[in-house]
Amino acid sequence: QVQLVESGGGLVQAGGSLRLSCAASERSIRINVMNWYRQAPGKQREFVASLPAHGSIMYADSVKGRFTISGDNAQNMVWLQMNSLKPEDTAVYYCNAVTYTDDYWGQGTQVTVSS
C-alpha cells in the first residue's frame, strides 16, 4: 500500500508564502500524475494543481500566477510553492497520486492564512 506524506503547512499572514511537500512511500511505482487538492471548512474538496508525468501542468484559476507545482518523478515527490497567499486559500491541502490502477491520497496538511 502506497502512502503519501505531506508536510509544510502552517499559519501565515496574507501576502506570505508556504511550500508544501509530498512524498510517496514507494519510489518504484509508476505515477502518471500527482495533484494537489484542498478543502476549506464547509466546502467540497477542489482541484488546485496537477503535475503529469507527461503533459502540461494545470492550475485552478484561483491560484494561477501565485502557486507553482513542481516535482521529481524519479523520487515520486511533488511540491507546491504558494506565494501571495490570501485568507481564502485557508484549507486542508491534500496530495493525490494516480497510477494506472490506483488512486492514492495523503492525510492532508492544514494551511491557514490570516488577514
C-alpha positions as CSV (number, residue, x, y, z in Angstrom):
1,Q,0.0,0.0,0.0
2,V,1.5,3.3,-1.1
3,Q,1.4,6.1,1.4
4,L,1.6,9.8,0.6
5,V,3.1,12.1,3.3
6,E,2.5,15.8,3.1
7,S,4.4,18.5,5.1
8,G,4.9,22.2,5.1
9,G,1.5,23.6,6.1
10,G,1.1,26.2,8.8
11,L,-0.1,29.6,9.7
12,V,0.9,32.6,7.6
13,Q,-0.2,36.2,7.2
14,A,-1.9,37.3,4.0
15,G,0.7,38.0,1.3
16,G,3.1,35.4,2.7
17,S,4.4,32.2,1.3
18,L,4.4,28.5,2.1
19,R,5.9,25.5,0.4
20,L,4.1,22.1,0.7
21,S,5.9,18.8,0.1
22,C,4.5,15.4,-0.7
23,A,6.5,12.2,-0.9
24,A,5.3,8.7,-1.9
25,S,6.4,5.8,0.3
26,E,7.2,3.7,-2.7
27,R,9.6,5.1,-5.2
28,S,9.3,2.2,-7.6
29,I,5.7,2.7,-8.5
30,R,4.9,4.4,-11.8
31,I,2.8,7.5,-11.1
32,N,1.0,9.0,-14.0
33,V,0.1,12.3,-12.3
34,M,0.4,14.0,-9.0
35,N,-2.1,16.5,-7.9
36,W,-2.8,18.9,-5.1
37,Y,-6.4,19.4,-3.9
38,R,-7.7,21.5,-1.0
39,Q,-10.8,21.5,1.2
40,A,-12.0,24.5,3.1
41,P,-14.3,24.2,6.1
42,G,-17.9,23.5,4.9
43,K,-16.8,23.3,1.3
44,Q,-16.2,20.4,-1.2
45,R,-12.7,19.3,-2.0
46,E,-11.4,21.3,-5.0
47,F,-8.6,20.9,-7.5
48,V,-5.5,23.1,-7.1
49,A,-2.8,21.9,-9.4
50,S,-1.7,19.0,-11.5
51,L,1.7,17.7,-12.5
52,P,1.5,14.8,-15.1
53,A,4.4,12.6,-15.9
54,H,3.8,13.5,-19.5
55,G,1.8,16.5,-20.5
56,S,1.0,20.0,-19.4
57,I,0.9,21.4,-15.8
58,M,-2.5,22.6,-14.9
59,Y,-3.7,25.1,-12.2
60,A,-7.1,26.1,-10.9
61,D,-7.9,29.7,-12.0
62,S,-8.0,30.8,-8.4
63,V,-4.3,30.0,-7.9
64,K,-2.8,30.8,-11.3
65,G,0.2,33.2,-11.1
66,R,0.5,32.6,-7.3
67,F,1.1,28.8,-6.9
68,T,3.7,26.7,-8.6
69,I,3.7,22.9,-8.7
70,S,6.9,21.0,-9.3
71,G,8.2,17.5,-8.8
72,D,10.8,14.8,-9.0
73,N,9.4,11.9,-11.0
74,A,12.3,9.6,-10.0
75,Q,11.7,10.2,-6.3
76,N,7.9,10.4,-6.6
77,M,7.8,13.7,-4.9
78,V,5.8,16.8,-5.6
79,W,5.9,20.3,-4.2
80,L,3.6,23.2,-4.2
81,Q,5.1,26.7,-3.8
82,M,2.4,29.1,-2.6
83,N,3.0,32.8,-2.9
84,S,0.8,35.9,-2.3
85,L,-1.4,33.8,0.0
86,K,-4.9,35.0,0.7
87,P,-7.3,34.2,3.5
88,E,-9.5,32.3,1.0
89,D,-6.5,29.9,0.5
90,T,-7.1,28.6,4.0
91,A,-7.9,24.9,3.7
92,V,-6.5,21.4,4.3
93,Y,-4.3,20.6,1.3
94,Y,-4.2,17.0,0.1
95,C,-1.6,15.3,-2.2
96,N,-3.0,12.9,-4.7
97,A,-1.1,10.3,-6.8
98,V,-2.8,8.5,-9.7
99,T,-1.3,5.3,-11.3
100,Y,-2.8,3.1,-14.0
101,T,-4.7,1.1,-11.4
102,D,-4.9,3.1,-8.2
103,D,-5.6,6.5,-6.7
104,Y,-3.8,7.5,-3.5
105,W,-4.4,10.3,-1.1
106,G,-2.3,11.8,1.7
107,Q,-3.6,12.7,5.1
108,G,-3.7,16.4,4.4
109,T,-1.8,19.4,5.8
110,Q,-3.5,22.5,7.2
111,V,-2.8,25.9,5.7
112,T,-4.2,28.9,7.5
113,V,-3.8,32.4,6.1
114,S,-4.7,35.2,8.5
115,S,-5.9,38.6,7.3
